[in-house]
Amino acid sequence: MIKEGDIVLFKFPKTDLDKGKLRPALVLRKLPGERNDWLLCMITSFKSERERELTDKIAEDDEDFKTSGLKINSLIRIDRLAVVNRSILLGKIGEISEKRLEKIKEKLCRWIKP
């Protein structure tokens, strides 16, 4: 069962609709309605990206790093969103803390509604 705050694996789509590559993603929220669609944001390795306003760094010394299932320091890319059906998620690898999830949702809200 997937829930908000879970980290899952799936092929995150590219913006040009080309096939994406397998990546971890953070589950933000289930969309309303009968479809089993979820809002996700991409997670990428910290060494390949720089930290920005619309990211949240999760590092080995963070309290929730072990439970995240991530292997290296990473950035949760709040600006890289996708809505996907549950059927294409390849499984849960971990989860983040409720505190971190709330912080990420607040950043997303501030970005959408400046």
Secondary structure, 3 states (H helix, E strand, C coil): CCCCCEEEEEEECCCCCCCCEEEEEEEEEECCCCCCEEEEEEEEEHHHCCCCCCEEEECCCCCCHHHHCCCCCEEEEEEEEEEEEHHHCCCEEEECCHHHHHHHHHHHHHHHCC
